[in-house]
Amino acid sequence: MFGRKSSLCHEIENIFFKYLKIVLTCVAIFQTMAKNEFQEFDINLYQLKNRQYEYVYNVEDSFFSKFEKSLVEKGSANVNVQLVKSEHGIVVDYRISGSVQLVCDKSLEVFDEPIEVQETVVYKYGDVYEEVSENLVIIKRDTLSINLAQNIYELIAVTIPYKKVHPKYRTEDEDENVQGGGIIYSSVAPEADQKEEIDPRWAELLKLRKN
């Protein structure tokens, strides 16, 4: 009797570990898939010589949908990247132009907001990885690659105005702004003492860019 019970327990244990192995394999596959979502934006530094390189990307709706709580649902932009590698580090110049689709806070009409971005991010060599500011990152000399996707997303997202107003209403709103003394159309977040509630996604992005 004890022998049969022991055999049954052993069989259950084998089944358990078999399914556990399947689950772990599935998790590893999903993690690999998630990691490879932005693989096209990888820059393999170990393959680069000390000179200038240029990269061109086109980002669409599918790009923005991969970011959790994305501020951009629909949009299209051309991204031109100029990268210069030297003995001291790496300088990455971004030139982004396109448009994002927004919903007017006043009329709920959908409209395309043009975007133009010019930004530079410097990667300096150091002993440990550190994001000093939004434009300066310390990386180790043996860093194999950097991925540009997050920077591209953030550079586009921060151009979105806090107050989204359809172009046909902007003159009217600007007049109200002058008369009322409040900010109607601005890409700058309201001060903390204002009562209007801030979109938490917007606040999180601003915090990330400031750190």
Backbone as ProteinMPNN parsed JSONL, in Angstrom:
{"seq_chain_A": "MFGRKSSLCHEIENIFFKYLKIVLTCVAIFQTMAKNEFQEFDINLYQLKNRQYEYVYNVEDSFFSKFEKSLVEKGSANVNVQLVKSEHGIVVDYRISGSVQLVCDKSLEVFDEPIEVQETVVYKYGDVYEEVSENLVIIKRDTLSINLAQNIYELIAVTIPYKKVHPKYRTEDEDENVQGGGIIYSSVAPEADQKEEIDPRWAELLKLRKN", "coords_chain_A": {"N_chain_A": [[0.838, -1.209, 0.0], [1.899, 1.242, 0.9], [3.889, 1.372, -0.922], [2.516, 1.698, -3.35], [1.377, 4.186, -2.873], [3.613, 5.783, -2.642], [4.596, 5.563, -5.226], [2.556, 6.806, -6.644], [2.748, 9.413, -5.668], [5.239, 10.039, -6.649], [4.717, 9.999, -9.363], [2.894, 12.102, -9.587], [4.557, 14.157, -8.848], [6.375, 14.146, -10.97], [4.675, 14.901, -13.065], [3.997, 17.452, -12.179], [6.486, 18.834, -12.289], [6.939, 18.597, -14.962], [4.93, 20.179, -16.131], [5.6, 22.577, -14.92], [8.024, 23.092, -16.111], [7.141, 23.558, -18.699], [5.614, 25.877, -18.317], [7.61, 27.695, -17.466], [9.163, 27.735, -19.738], [7.383, 28.928, -21.542], [7.11, 31.449, -20.344], [9.72, 32.392, -20.654], [9.811, 32.557, -23.415], [7.862, 34.532, -23.945], [9.078, 36.691, -22.639], [11.344, 37.003, -24.186], [10.155, 37.692, -26.606], [8.99, 40.138, -25.877], [11.262, 41.59, -25.304], [12.391, 41.731, -27.803], [10.724, 43.403, -29.177], [11.48, 45.995, -29.796], [13.715, 45.632, -31.278], [14.698, 46.545, -33.717], [15.556, 49.045, -33.15], [17.896, 48.807, -31.865], [21.284, 49.664, -31.345], [24.232, 48.375, -32.131], [26.951, 48.781, -30.458], [29.475, 47.629, -30.281], [30.106, 46.965, -32.83], [30.683, 49.257, -34.128], [32.884, 51.714, -35.503], [35.073, 54.47, -34.666], [33.508, 56.932, -35.764], [31.096, 58.754, -37.811], [27.634, 57.879, -37.992], [24.486, 57.199, -39.609], [20.999, 56.806, -39.114], [17.723, 55.842, -40.06], [14.337, 55.925, -39.22], [10.88, 54.969, -39.257], [8.092, 55.646, -37.465], [4.98, 54.346, -36.409], [1.461, 53.81, -35.57], [1.618, 51.266, -34.352], [4.051, 51.301, -33.074], [3.738, 53.116, -30.926], [1.772, 51.824, -29.476], [3.047, 49.843, -28.088], [4.02, 50.838, -25.769], [3.364, 51.055, -22.357], [0.509, 52.631, -21.008], [0.569, 54.686, -22.9], [0.963, 58.021, -24.058], [0.442, 58.65, -26.599], [-1.699, 57.481, -29.006], [-2.228, 57.239, -31.705], [-0.226, 58.003, -34.49], [2.345, 59.323, -36.67], [5.66, 59.423, -37.699], [8.785, 60.569, -38.99], [12.023, 59.614, -38.242], [15.191, 60.772, -37.93], [18.411, 59.885, -37.226], [21.547, 60.84, -36.103], [24.572, 59.564, -35.317], [27.537, 59.816, -33.522], [30.479, 58.28, -32.81], [33.2, 58.206, -30.553], [36.451, 58.244, -28.91], [35.84, 59.184, -26.447], [33.148, 58.922, -25.993], [29.68, 58.769, -27.003], [27.639, 60.572, -29.213], [24.339, 61.343, -29.856], [22.19, 62.589, -32.169], [18.896, 63.589, -32.599], [16.375, 63.998, -35.033], [13.188, 64.665, -35.529], [10.131, 64.484, -37.257], [6.684, 64.869, -37.96], [3.353, 63.825, -37.161], [0.865, 63.635, -34.57], [-2.137, 62.077, -33.472], [-4.727, 63.699, -31.835], [-7.295, 64.409, -29.373], [-9.567, 66.965, -29.154], [-9.879, 68.925, -26.273], [-11.904, 70.71, -25.947], [-13.954, 70.435, -27.943], [-14.043, 67.747, -28.487], [-13.285, 66.864, -30.936], [-11.346, 65.059, -33.329], [-7.986, 65.596, -34.236], [-4.994, 66.261, -36.151], [-1.883, 66.826, -34.797], [0.941, 68.593, -35.61], [4.406, 67.688, -35.227], [7.701, 68.608, -34.351], [10.933, 67.852, -33.645], [14.105, 68.389, -32.218], [16.848, 67.11, -30.779], [19.552, 66.27, -28.574], [21.42, 63.601, -27.26], [23.884, 62.61, -25.039], [26.245, 60.093, -24.537], [28.481, 59.225, -22.194], [31.58, 57.652, -21.357], [32.084, 55.687, -18.448], [32.538, 54.347, -15.1], [30.271, 53.129, -14.019], [26.826, 52.529, -14.908], [24.733, 55.326, -15.402], [22.037, 57.558, -15.405], [22.402, 60.692, -15.828], [21.083, 63.034, -16.616], [18.325, 64.045, -18.736], [19.646, 64.379, -21.072], [22.152, 63.377, -20.788], [23.975, 60.47, -20.34], [25.711, 58.043, -18.528], [27.747, 55.403, -19.535], [29.26, 52.135, -19.489], [32.423, 51.229, -20.904], [32.408, 48.724, -22.041], [29.835, 48.345, -22.876], [27.533, 46.733, -24.869], [25.375, 47.419, -26.542], [22.938, 49.993, -27.309], [19.55, 51.059, -27.003], [17.27, 52.857, -28.931], [14.554, 53.285, -28.827], [12.985, 54.038, -26.513], [13.878, 56.67, -26.027], [13.071, 57.918, -28.41], [10.278, 57.649, -28.249], [9.75, 59.16, -25.881], [10.68, 61.715, -26.612], [8.844, 62.402, -28.549], [6.441, 62.21, -27.118], [6.62, 64.213, -25.122], [6.161, 66.487, -26.55], [3.509, 66.775, -26.797], [0.836, 68.895, -26.134], [-0.289, 69.963, -22.901], [-2.861, 70.981, -22.632], [-5.109, 70.168, -24.95], [-6.098, 71.506, -27.877], [-8.149, 72.007, -30.645], [-6.957, 73.273, -33.776], [-8.692, 75.22, -34.988], [-9.897, 76.457, -32.868], [-8.015, 77.776, -31.458], [-7.25, 80.526, -31.655], [-9.424, 81.836, -30.53], [-9.296, 80.731, -27.946], [-6.828, 81.676, -27.127], [-7.393, 84.358, -26.895], [-9.208, 84.262, -24.768], [-7.457, 83.386, -22.887], [-5.759, 85.568, -22.479], [-7.59, 87.402, -21.443], [-8.611, 86.064, -19.213], [-6.385, 85.333, -17.794], [-5.354, 82.783, -17.454], [-3.661, 79.672, -18.283], [-4.231, 78.385, -21.376], [-3.487, 77.04, -23.767], [-0.799, 75.193, -23.821], [2.404, 73.609, -23.685], [3.505, 73.216, -21.313], [3.339, 71.85, -18.098], [0.697, 72.429, -15.674], [1.026, 74.459, -12.689], [1.588, 73.179, -9.368], [-0.299, 74.159, -7.581], [-2.598, 74.576, -8.962], [-5.998, 73.688, -9.552], [-6.877, 72.007, -11.507], [-6.98, 68.682, -12.647], [-4.202, 66.602, -13.315], [-3.305, 64.547, -16.039], [-2.338, 61.348, -15.177], [-0.537, 59.83, -16.706], [0.812, 61.757, -18.139], [2.041, 63.149, -16.083], [3.751, 61.159, -15.06], [5.497, 60.806, -17.198], [6.739, 63.302, -17.374], [8.049, 63.314, -14.919], [9.832, 61.225, -15.359], [11.413, 62.272, -17.41], [12.633, 64.339, -16.085], [14.188, 63.176, -14.141]], "CA_chain_A": [[0.0, 0.0, 0.0], [2.785, 2.394, 0.959], [4.636, 1.406, -2.17], [1.638, 2.281, -4.372], [1.216, 5.597, -2.538], [4.879, 6.432, -2.98], [4.661, 5.6, -6.693], [1.597, 7.818, -7.083], [3.335, 10.721, -5.34], [6.347, 10.242, -7.585], [4.113, 10.3, -10.666], [2.347, 13.466, -9.491], [5.71, 15.055, -8.822], [6.887, 14.22, -12.34], [3.721, 15.701, -13.845], [4.127, 18.84, -11.719], [7.71, 19.418, -12.814], [6.8, 18.651, -16.412], [4.151, 21.373, -16.453], [6.367, 23.731, -14.474], [9.009, 23.342, -17.155], [6.409, 24.15, -19.83], [5.274, 27.249, -17.933], [8.833, 28.491, -17.47], [9.549, 27.898, -21.143], [6.464, 29.92, -22.113], [7.49, 32.749, -19.78], [10.976, 32.793, -21.308], [9.475, 32.921, -24.801], [7.177, 35.83, -23.907], [10.068, 37.697, -22.263], [12.184, 37.216, -25.364], [9.34, 38.431, -27.571], [8.86, 41.512, -25.399], [12.572, 42.212, -25.432], [12.686, 41.931, -29.219], [9.747, 44.302, -29.797], [12.172, 47.184, -30.285], [15.03, 45.178, -31.73], [15.155, 47.345, -34.855], [16.13, 50.293, -32.639], [19.168, 48.488, -31.218], [22.537, 50.081, -31.98], [25.292, 47.493, -31.628], [28.128, 49.636, -30.33], [30.724, 46.887, -30.47], [30.367, 46.841, -34.261], [30.929, 50.586, -34.685], [34.189, 52.344, -35.4], [34.99, 55.862, -34.229], [33.12, 57.809, -36.875], [29.682, 59.144, -37.822], [26.673, 56.96, -38.602], [23.134, 57.741, -39.729], [19.924, 55.815, -39.082], [16.407, 56.411, -40.375], [13.221, 55.099, -38.766], [9.52, 55.49, -39.42], [7.27, 55.103, -36.381], [3.546, 54.417, -36.672], [0.599, 53.473, -34.434], [2.067, 50.043, -33.689], [5.183, 51.656, -32.217], [3.238, 53.751, -29.702], [0.938, 50.882, -28.725], [3.902, 48.948, -27.306], [4.361, 51.489, -24.509], [2.277, 51.009, -21.382], [-0.087, 53.937, -20.705], [1.133, 55.62, -23.872], [0.271, 59.29, -24.273], [0.136, 58.709, -28.029], [-2.367, 56.275, -29.497], [-2.04, 57.199, -33.148], [0.706, 59.009, -34.969], [3.307, 58.899, -37.688], [6.803, 60.339, -37.688], [10.076, 60.158, -39.539], [13.076, 59.841, -37.25], [16.545, 60.735, -38.468], [19.367, 59.828, -36.122], [22.963, 60.956, -36.449], [25.351, 59.066, -34.181], [28.983, 59.973, -33.653], [31.219, 57.537, -31.791], [34.592, 58.625, -30.404], [37.144, 57.632, -27.778], [35.294, 59.725, -25.199], [31.749, 58.56, -25.816], [28.789, 58.722, -28.163], [26.682, 61.679, -29.306], [23.208, 60.955, -30.702], [21.312, 63.709, -32.533], [17.583, 63.171, -33.095], [15.571, 64.937, -35.802], [11.901, 63.969, -35.67], [9.046, 65.29, -37.824], [5.488, 64.079, -38.261], [2.146, 64.302, -36.492], [0.172, 62.703, -33.68], [-3.582, 62.311, -33.452], [-5.203, 64.1, -30.524], [-8.721, 64.713, -29.241], [-9.724, 68.313, -28.62], [-10.508, 68.989, -24.957], [-13.038, 71.628, -26.019], [-15.041, 69.956, -28.807], [-13.882, 66.293, -28.654], [-12.947, 66.563, -32.327], [-10.024, 64.474, -33.547], [-7.178, 66.405, -35.148], [-3.573, 65.909, -36.233], [-0.983, 67.857, -34.27], [2.294, 68.422, -36.162], [5.496, 67.672, -34.257], [9.058, 68.819, -34.832], [11.812, 67.662, -32.492], [15.552, 68.335, -32.398], [17.38, 66.853, -29.44], [20.836, 65.571, -28.536], [21.706, 62.816, -26.062], [25.31, 62.271, -24.979], [26.625, 58.927, -23.726], [29.894, 59.311, -21.818], [32.106, 56.429, -20.749], [32.362, 55.772, -17.024], [32.686, 53.07, -14.4], [28.956, 52.526, -13.783], [25.74, 53.132, -15.689], [24.002, 56.351, -14.66], [21.317, 58.564, -16.186], [22.674, 61.952, -15.145], [19.973, 63.913, -16.987], [17.658, 63.544, -19.937], [20.55, 64.528, -22.207], [23.471, 62.828, -20.478], [23.946, 59.12, -19.766], [27.025, 57.422, -18.362], [27.739, 53.975, -19.844], [30.568, 51.488, -19.4], [33.065, 51.066, -22.217], [32.098, 47.412, -22.603], [28.411, 48.27, -23.222], [27.432, 46.141, -26.21], [24.391, 48.083, -27.395], [21.947, 50.89, -26.735], [18.293, 51.005, -27.751], [16.791, 54.231, -29.095], [13.09, 53.342, -28.854], [12.447, 54.809, -25.391], [14.168, 58.081, -26.264], [12.217, 58.398, -29.503], [8.921, 57.783, -27.703], [9.691, 60.275, -24.927], [10.852, 62.974, -27.327], [7.572, 62.695, -29.211], [5.377, 62.36, -26.123], [6.699, 65.48, -24.389], [5.72, 67.6, -27.396], [2.055, 66.862, -26.736], [0.427, 69.953, -25.202], [-1.121, 69.529, -21.78], [-4.231, 71.33, -23.016], [-5.202, 69.825, -26.369], [-7.13, 72.351, -28.481], [-8.208, 71.956, -32.108], [-6.428, 74.523, -34.347], [-9.698, 76.236, -35.303], [-10.343, 77.124, -31.643], [-6.873, 78.302, -30.713], [-7.276, 81.994, -31.59], [-10.451, 82.157, -29.542], [-8.806, 80.351, -26.625], [-5.738, 82.57, -26.76], [-8.026, 85.595, -26.436], [-9.726, 83.985, -23.429], [-6.297, 83.249, -22.009], [-5.304, 86.91, -22.146], [-8.593, 88.039, -20.605], [-8.81, 85.341, -17.961], [-5.131, 85.212, -17.066], [-4.992, 81.384, -17.248], [-3.001, 79.004, -19.4], [-5.207, 77.595, -22.137], [-2.804, 76.124, -24.689], [0.617, 75.2, -23.47], [3.04, 72.299, -23.507], [4.056, 73.209, -19.969], [2.375, 71.344, -17.129], [0.229, 73.43, -14.736], [1.675, 74.476, -11.393], [0.998, 72.24, -8.417], [-1.405, 74.723, -6.83], [-3.792, 74.668, -9.77], [-6.952, 72.666, -9.153], [-7.177, 71.096, -12.608], [-6.316, 67.404, -12.46], [-3.214, 66.274, -14.335], [-3.314, 63.174, -16.535], [-1.23, 60.651, -14.507], [0.462, 59.399, -17.685], [1.578, 62.955, -18.462], [2.86, 63.431, -14.908], [4.789, 60.135, -14.972], [6.479, 61.053, -18.24], [7.502, 64.478, -16.981], [8.922, 62.899, -13.837], [10.879, 60.394, -15.952], [12.309, 63.127, -18.177], [13.361, 65.221, -15.175], [15.139, 62.41, -13.31]], "C_chain_A": [[0.868, 1.252, 0.0], [3.587, 2.531, -0.328], [3.829, 2.041, -3.279], [1.48, 3.769, -4.138], [2.469, 6.386, -2.917], [5.015, 6.578, -4.485], [3.748, 6.675, -7.244], [2.155, 9.219, -6.842], [4.466, 11.063, -6.315], [5.818, 10.631, -8.96], [3.558, 11.719, -10.686], [3.473, 14.494, -9.528], [6.294, 15.233, -10.21], [6.003, 15.082, -13.221], [3.86, 17.181, -13.496], [5.35, 19.509, -12.34], [7.674, 19.519, -14.344], [6.059, 19.912, -16.823], [4.854, 22.65, -16.009], [7.402, 24.115, -15.526], [8.351, 24.0, -18.368], [6.087, 25.615, -19.555], [6.494, 28.157, -18.005], [9.332, 28.745, -18.891], [8.7, 28.962, -21.812], [6.81, 31.325, -21.63], [8.75, 33.271, -20.463], [10.722, 33.251, -22.736], [8.83, 34.297, -24.841], [8.148, 36.946, -23.547], [10.97, 38.026, -23.441], [11.444, 38.021, -26.423], [9.226, 39.887, -27.177], [10.162, 42.277, -25.582], [12.873, 42.559, -26.872], [11.711, 42.871, -29.92], [10.412, 45.522, -30.418], [13.562, 46.847, -30.808], [15.575, 46.031, -32.87], [15.798, 48.662, -34.42], [17.426, 50.052, -31.865], [20.335, 49.038, -32.035], [23.648, 49.247, -31.351], [26.617, 48.246, -31.617], [29.424, 48.905, -30.632], [31.084, 46.728, -31.946], [30.776, 48.175, -34.89], [32.37, 51.035, -34.497], [33.997, 53.796, -34.952], [34.766, 56.781, -35.431], [31.626, 58.098, -36.795], [28.827, 58.103, -38.55], [25.296, 57.641, -38.666], [22.121, 56.6, -39.796], [18.596, 56.528, -39.347], [15.327, 55.422, -39.957], [11.907, 55.786, -39.125], [8.652, 54.842, -38.352], [5.797, 55.373, -36.667], [2.771, 54.035, -35.414], [1.118, 52.281, -33.644], [3.235, 50.311, -32.745], [4.686, 52.199, -30.882], [2.434, 52.777, -28.844], [1.756, 49.952, -27.841], [4.299, 49.547, -25.957], [3.15, 51.512, -23.592], [1.826, 52.429, -21.04], [0.454, 55.016, -21.635], [0.283, 56.877, -24.003], [-0.152, 59.445, -25.729], [-0.503, 57.396, -28.45], [-2.161, 56.116, -30.999], [-1.114, 58.33, -33.567], [1.643, 58.441, -36.011], [4.439, 59.917, -37.713], [8.018, 59.711, -38.346], [11.158, 60.551, -38.539], [14.436, 59.689, -37.929], [17.528, 60.84, -37.309], [20.79, 59.912, -36.676], [23.759, 60.587, -35.199], [26.834, 59.227, -34.478], [29.654, 59.252, -32.495], [32.671, 58.0, -31.78], [35.209, 57.904, -29.211], [36.519, 58.039, -26.443], [33.84, 59.318, -24.952], [30.983, 58.585, -27.127], [27.824, 59.89, -28.1], [25.594, 61.272, -30.302], [22.314, 62.166, -30.92], [20.028, 63.156, -33.147], [16.931, 64.316, -33.87], [14.264, 64.217, -36.136], [10.855, 64.923, -36.238], [7.88, 64.384, -38.188], [4.272, 64.673, -37.595], [1.595, 63.211, -35.582], [-1.306, 63.076, -33.658], [-4.036, 62.578, -32.02], [-6.705, 64.34, -30.554], [-8.851, 66.059, -28.539], [-10.454, 68.275, -27.275], [-11.788, 69.826, -24.982], [-14.233, 71.03, -26.757], [-15.067, 68.444, -28.989], [-13.65, 65.895, -30.106], [-11.532, 65.993, -32.401], [-9.265, 65.36, -34.536], [-5.737, 65.928, -35.102], [-2.726, 67.088, -35.781], [0.414, 67.634, -34.836], [3.349, 68.45, -35.055], [6.823, 67.87, -34.976], [9.974, 68.751, -33.616], [13.266, 67.65, -32.948], [16.168, 68.202, -31.014], [18.681, 66.068, -29.549], [20.991, 64.85, -27.202], [23.166, 62.372, -26.127], [25.51, 61.077, -24.046], [28.128, 59.024, -23.46], [30.323, 58.003, -21.154], [32.436, 56.671, -19.279], [32.435, 54.391, -16.411], [31.359, 52.348, -14.193], [27.912, 53.245, -14.624], [25.005, 54.144, -14.822], [23.321, 57.307, -15.632], [21.432, 59.884, -15.444], [21.555, 62.952, -15.382], [19.326, 63.338, -18.229], [18.553, 63.617, -21.162], [21.941, 63.957, -21.964], [23.349, 61.497, -19.753], [25.377, 58.607, -19.678], [26.893, 55.926, -18.656], [29.155, 53.423, -19.717], [31.131, 51.272, -20.806], [32.718, 49.73, -22.868], [30.607, 47.238, -22.889], [28.272, 47.804, -24.668], [26.479, 46.895, -27.119], [23.565, 49.076, -26.594], [20.699, 50.806, -27.605], [17.674, 52.398, -27.757], [15.281, 54.38, -28.952], [12.514, 54.221, -27.753], [12.682, 56.302, -25.579], [13.266, 58.668, -27.34], [10.796, 58.613, -29.002], [8.811, 59.008, -26.793], [9.801, 61.622, -25.627], [9.581, 63.383, -28.053], [6.494, 63.011, -28.179], [5.412, 63.705, -25.407], [6.319, 66.682, -25.244], [4.202, 67.783, -27.337], [1.645, 67.93, -25.726], [-0.446, 69.397, -24.087], [-2.594, 69.799, -22.083], [-4.328, 71.142, -24.519], [-6.387, 70.563, -26.996], [-7.031, 72.261, -29.998], [-7.733, 73.292, -32.683], [-7.481, 75.6, -34.601], [-10.215, 76.975, -34.073], [-9.202, 77.87, -30.949], [-6.849, 79.822, -30.607], [-8.248, 82.456, -30.531], [-9.947, 81.872, -28.131], [-7.672, 81.25, -26.166], [-6.278, 83.895, -26.268], [-8.563, 85.425, -25.031], [-8.599, 83.908, -22.427], [-5.81, 84.614, -21.547], [-6.271, 87.581, -21.182], [-8.686, 87.374, -19.232], [-7.553, 85.152, -17.15], [-4.699, 83.786, -16.813], [-4.313, 80.814, -18.464], [-4.009, 78.114, -20.104], [-4.493, 76.583, -23.023], [-1.315, 76.207, -24.435], [1.134, 73.793, -23.342], [3.678, 72.183, -22.141], [2.996, 72.784, -18.99], [1.952, 72.441, -16.174], [0.991, 73.336, -13.429], [0.911, 73.611, -10.42], [-0.222, 72.802, -7.718], [-2.654, 74.911, -7.656], [-4.698, 73.48, -9.474], [-7.212, 71.655, -10.248], [-6.358, 69.828, -12.476], [-5.397, 67.093, -13.621], [-3.343, 64.812, -14.72], [-2.127, 62.444, -15.917], [-0.166, 60.173, -15.471], [1.397, 60.555, -18.022], [2.545, 63.254, -17.33], [4.016, 62.446, -14.79], [5.891, 60.387, -15.989], [7.351, 62.248, -17.896], [8.499, 64.131, -15.878], [10.1, 62.105, -14.382], [11.888, 61.252, -16.686], [13.162, 64.014, -17.287], [14.404, 64.495, -14.368], [16.469, 62.192, -14.009]], "O_chain_A": [[0.638, 2.19, -0.763], [3.919, 3.633, -0.766], [4.357, 2.826, -4.066], [1.449, 4.544, -5.094], [2.392, 7.498, -3.44], [5.496, 7.602, -4.97], [4.103, 7.376, -8.191], [2.048, 10.098, -7.697], [4.625, 12.208, -6.741], [6.393, 11.482, -9.64], [3.722, 12.449, -11.664], [3.358, 15.55, -10.15], [6.668, 16.342, -10.591], [6.489, 15.886, -14.017], [3.846, 18.047, -14.37], [5.258, 20.622, -12.857], [8.292, 20.403, -14.937], [6.481, 20.629, -17.73], [4.717, 23.691, -16.652], [7.628, 25.294, -15.798], [8.932, 24.89, -18.989], [6.254, 26.478, -20.417], [6.42, 29.262, -18.542], [9.849, 29.817, -19.204], [9.212, 29.799, -22.557], [6.804, 32.276, -22.412], [8.835, 34.45, -20.808], [11.334, 34.207, -23.213], [9.197, 35.136, -25.665], [8.05, 38.043, -24.096], [11.317, 39.185, -23.665], [12.012, 38.91, -27.058], [9.346, 40.776, -28.02], [10.169, 43.448, -25.961], [13.533, 43.562, -27.148], [11.843, 43.118, -31.119], [9.959, 46.025, -31.447], [14.468, 47.68, -30.78], [16.787, 46.218, -32.976], [16.491, 49.314, -35.201], [17.988, 50.979, -31.281], [20.371, 48.897, -33.257], [23.959, 49.404, -30.171], [27.309, 48.334, -32.631], [30.362, 49.489, -31.173], [32.221, 46.397, -32.28], [31.171, 48.216, -36.055], [32.992, 50.771, -33.468], [32.868, 54.279, -34.873], [35.703, 57.322, -36.019], [30.968, 57.727, -35.823], [29.228, 57.534, -39.565], [24.994, 58.537, -37.878], [22.349, 55.577, -40.441], [18.382, 57.661, -38.916], [15.387, 54.239, -40.293], [11.837, 57.006, -39.275], [8.494, 53.622, -38.336], [5.415, 56.459, -37.103], [3.343, 53.945, -34.327], [1.067, 52.277, -32.414], [3.39, 49.626, -31.734], [5.163, 51.785, -29.825], [2.42, 52.895, -27.618], [1.206, 49.332, -26.93], [4.849, 48.851, -25.103], [2.06, 51.928, -23.984], [2.649, 53.315, -20.813], [0.76, 56.126, -21.2], [-0.945, 56.813, -24.052], [-1.004, 60.274, -26.051], [0.081, 56.327, -28.272], [-1.949, 55.011, -31.499], [-1.203, 59.453, -33.071], [1.721, 57.228, -36.205], [4.202, 61.125, -37.744], [8.246, 58.504, -38.27], [11.194, 61.683, -38.056], [14.781, 58.621, -38.433], [17.472, 61.779, -36.514], [21.177, 59.171, -37.579], [23.627, 61.227, -34.156], [27.321, 58.83, -35.537], [29.422, 59.582, -31.332], [33.296, 58.168, -32.827], [34.569, 57.06, -28.583], [36.65, 57.335, -25.441], [33.365, 59.37, -23.817], [31.554, 58.442, -28.208], [27.252, 60.168, -27.047], [25.885, 60.905, -31.44], [21.747, 62.706, -29.97], [20.065, 62.362, -34.087], [16.934, 65.462, -33.419], [14.247, 63.276, -36.93], [10.709, 66.045, -35.754], [8.073, 63.266, -38.665], [4.164, 65.893, -37.472], [1.83, 62.022, -35.799], [-1.67, 64.243, -33.808], [-3.768, 61.791, -31.113], [-7.308, 64.459, -31.62], [-8.305, 66.258, -27.453], [-11.518, 67.666, -27.157], [-12.656, 69.66, -24.124], [-15.368, 71.098, -26.286], [-16.006, 67.909, -29.579], [-13.8, 64.728, -30.466], [-10.645, 66.387, -31.645], [-9.819, 65.813, -35.538], [-5.31, 65.28, -34.147], [-2.836, 68.195, -36.307], [1.02, 66.595, -34.575], [3.192, 69.159, -34.061], [7.032, 67.356, -36.076], [9.803, 69.512, -32.664], [13.618, 66.994, -33.928], [16.019, 69.09, -30.176], [18.884, 65.302, -30.491], [20.724, 65.42, -26.144], [23.621, 61.831, -27.135], [25.012, 61.056, -22.921], [28.941, 58.92, -24.378], [29.533, 57.341, -20.481], [32.988, 57.707, -18.91], [32.397, 53.384, -17.117], [31.308, 51.119, -14.189], [28.082, 54.404, -15.003], [24.69, 53.873, -13.663], [23.948, 57.807, -16.566], [20.648, 60.163, -14.536], [21.127, 63.641, -14.456], [19.722, 62.28, -18.718], [18.262, 62.992, -22.182], [22.81, 64.041, -22.831], [22.714, 61.396, -18.702], [26.153, 58.721, -20.627], [26.028, 55.257, -18.091], [30.13, 54.166, -19.826], [30.379, 51.148, -21.773], [32.729, 49.609, -24.093], [30.151, 46.119, -23.119], [28.832, 48.412, -25.58], [26.722, 47.009, -28.321], [23.501, 49.009, -25.367], [20.783, 50.516, -28.798], [17.568, 53.042, -26.713], [14.777, 55.503, -28.958], [11.652, 55.059, -28.017], [11.79, 57.11, -25.32], [12.758, 59.781, -27.198], [10.178, 59.638, -29.294], [7.878, 59.799, -26.925], [9.094, 62.565, -25.275], [9.274, 64.571, -28.16], [5.728, 63.961, -28.342], [4.364, 64.281, -25.113], [6.168, 67.785, -24.719], [3.673, 68.808, -27.768], [2.068, 67.873, -24.572], [-1.24, 68.48, -24.299], [-3.459, 68.962, -21.827], [-3.699, 71.877, -25.28], [-7.542, 70.275, -26.679], [-5.951, 72.421, -30.566], [-8.069, 74.343, -32.138], [-7.188, 76.786, -34.443], [-10.89, 77.997, -34.2], [-9.431, 78.534, -29.939], [-6.463, 80.356, -29.567], [-7.949, 83.347, -29.737], [-10.148, 82.679, -27.223], [-7.552, 81.558, -24.98], [-5.723, 84.5, -25.352], [-8.41, 86.311, -24.19], [-8.745, 84.307, -21.272], [-5.488, 84.804, -20.374], [-5.856, 88.242, -20.23], [-8.824, 88.053, -18.214], [-7.619, 84.848, -15.959], [-3.769, 83.564, -16.038], [-4.373, 81.391, -19.55], [-4.572, 77.2, -19.502], [-4.849, 75.404, -23.034], [-0.661, 77.185, -24.797], [0.405, 72.886, -22.94], [4.318, 71.178, -21.832], [1.874, 73.289, -19.029], [2.76, 73.319, -15.872], [1.535, 72.286, -13.087], [-0.273, 73.339, -10.615], [-1.097, 72.044, -7.299], [-3.676, 75.357, -7.133], [-4.215, 72.387, -9.177], [-7.711, 70.563, -9.976], [-5.156, 69.895, -12.218], [-5.761, 67.293, -14.779], [-3.474, 63.941, -13.86], [-0.992, 62.879, -16.111], [1.006, 60.111, -15.101], [2.605, 60.373, -18.172], [3.712, 63.57, -17.562], [5.135, 62.839, -14.459], [7.072, 60.208, -15.693], [8.565, 62.215, -18.101], [9.642, 64.587, -15.893], [11.233, 62.279, -13.932], [13.09, 61.001, -16.604], [14.268, 64.402, -17.661], [15.395, 65.092, -13.947], [17.369, 61.569, -13.445]]}, "name": "protein", "num_of_chains": 1, "seq": "MFGRKSSLCHEIENIFFKYLKIVLTCVAIFQTMAKNEFQEFDINLYQLKNRQYEYVYNVEDSFFSKFEKSLVEKGSANVNVQLVKSEHGIVVDYRISGSVQLVCDKSLEVFDEPIEVQETVVYKYGDVYEEVSENLVIIKRDTLSINLAQNIYELIAVTIPYKKVHPKYRTEDEDENVQGGGIIYSSVAPEADQKEEIDPRWAELLKLRKN"}
